[in-house]
Amino acid sequence: MITTLIYIVIPLLLLSLAGGLFFLLVDKGDTGRKRTVYFLGLRVFFAALLIILVVIGLYTGELGNSVPWEDS
């Protein structure tokens, strides 16, 4: 469940970053428009959500850090 949410949040994070870049280039310094700030704020929200999901996944044991060569 946590991995599915992580797979959903990562593209949303990248899309908000691309949207911020797009509106940065389109608005060209127009101070009346705050679309770039909103998209970058959304990116910060998705990044914080991603960190929270990873911490919850590690805490519950759904995500782990195991390597195949440590079995023996």
ChimeraX attribute file (.defattr): number of C-alpha atoms within 10 A of each C-alpha:
attribute: neighborCount
match mode: 1-to-1
recipient: residues
	/A:1	8
	/A:2	15
	/A:3	13
	/A:4	8
	/A:5	13
	/A:6	17
	/A:7	12
	/A:8	12
	/A:9	17
	/A:10	14
	/A:11	12
	/A:12	16
	/A:13	21
	/A:14	14
	/A:15	15
	/A:16	20
	/A:17	18
	/A:18	15
	/A:19	18
	/A:20	21
	/A:21	14
	/A:22	14
	/A:23	17
	/A:24	18
	/A:25	11
	/A:26	11
	/A:27	14
	/A:28	9
	/A:29	11
	/A:30	9
	/A:31	7
	/A:32	7
	/A:33	13
	/A:34	13
	/A:35	15
	/A:36	20
	/A:37	13
	/A:38	14
	/A:39	22
	/A:40	18
	/A:41	15
	/A:42	18
	/A:43	21
	/A:44	15
	/A:45	13
	/A:46	19
	/A:47	17
	/A:48	12
	/A:49	17
	/A:50	19
	/A:51	13
	/A:52	12
	/A:53	18
	/A:54	19
	/A:55	13
	/A:56	14
	/A:57	17
	/A:58	14
	/A:59	11
	/A:60	11
	/A:61	10
	/A:62	12
	/A:63	15
	/A:64	11
	/A:65	6
	/A:66	8
	/A:67	7
	/A:68	6
	/A:69	6
	/A:70	6
	/A:71	6
	/A:72	4
